[in-house]
Amino acid sequence: MGKRWANRIAIGTLWFCGLTTVAILGAVIVYVFVRGIGQITPEFIFTKPHGVNAEGGIGPTIIATLYVTGLSMLIVTPIAVLAAVYLAEYAVQGRLVNAIRFAADTLASVPSIVMGLFGFAFFVESMGLGFSVLSGALALAFLMLPIVMRATEEAIRSVPRYIRWGSYGLGASQWQTVSRIVLPAASPRILTGLILAMGRAVGETAVVIFTMGQAIYLPLLPTDPGRSMTVHLYMLAMEGINMEAAYGTALLLMAMVLSFNLSARWLSNKNRRLQG
């Protein structure tokens, strides 16, 4: 009887914790949705802010957010994927590989404010790039690198060994096996890691505010400064100049992050069904 009640209490506690987490998320989504849905209009999405109270829309901030995120993905993807291929397929497992993995895990735990200050000191000041989309993309790439690299390594390791053996048996080289067999088989999980990293980049504020700047006009070149949605939201909320626009920006930003996470979950479930 004691074990049965202990089991029920444990299961009840787990259910309570899970439902509490869902309830908190639901409360945040509902609150932001109620406060911000009235601001979501074509004018708000496609026009630029103007006036002392930031009337108008947030079009340039949306473009700047997608711009810096896409550029950071172009920078980080080849580096992270090739590093993961080396660790999973070529490197001799030992102290050096463990040190690389430890460095990646440590880099993933660095606070974003520290990465922003590093990006300001190195890219903006030392390299002379100034406040620009390129500086923000490089700083975000440092932040996203361990996420993409570790996700790619795990995806490559999840590919069954007998697939490699069959390729080797047909006379393929190691690089041919990796590039034409292993990477395509692991691509759904790699893409999931990339999408999750994009969601992390979209929601960052400290990194881009110190590297990309706060210019409200539309950035055209990578050397132009810009203002991301998170920085715009921060400015509106901290100065209290237009809270309605702040909640509208928060709603659009939350929708973008949720879409990235739901896309990653959908790809993961699809990959699981294909493997099953």
Secondary structure, DSSP 8 states (H G I E B T S, - for coil): -HHHHHHHHHHHHHHHHHHHHHHHHHHHHHHHHHHHGGG-SHHHHHS-EETTTTEE--HHHHHHHHHHHHHHHHHHHHHHHHHHHIIIIIS-SSHHHHHHHHHHHHHHTS-HHHHHHHHIIIIIIIS---SSHHHHHHHHHHHHHHHHHHHHHHHHHTS-HHHHHHHHHTT--HHHHIIIIIHHHHHHHHHHHHHHHHHHHHT--HHHHHHT----S---STTS----HHHHHHHHHHHTS-HHHHHHHHHHHHHHHHHHHHHHHHHHHHHHHHH-
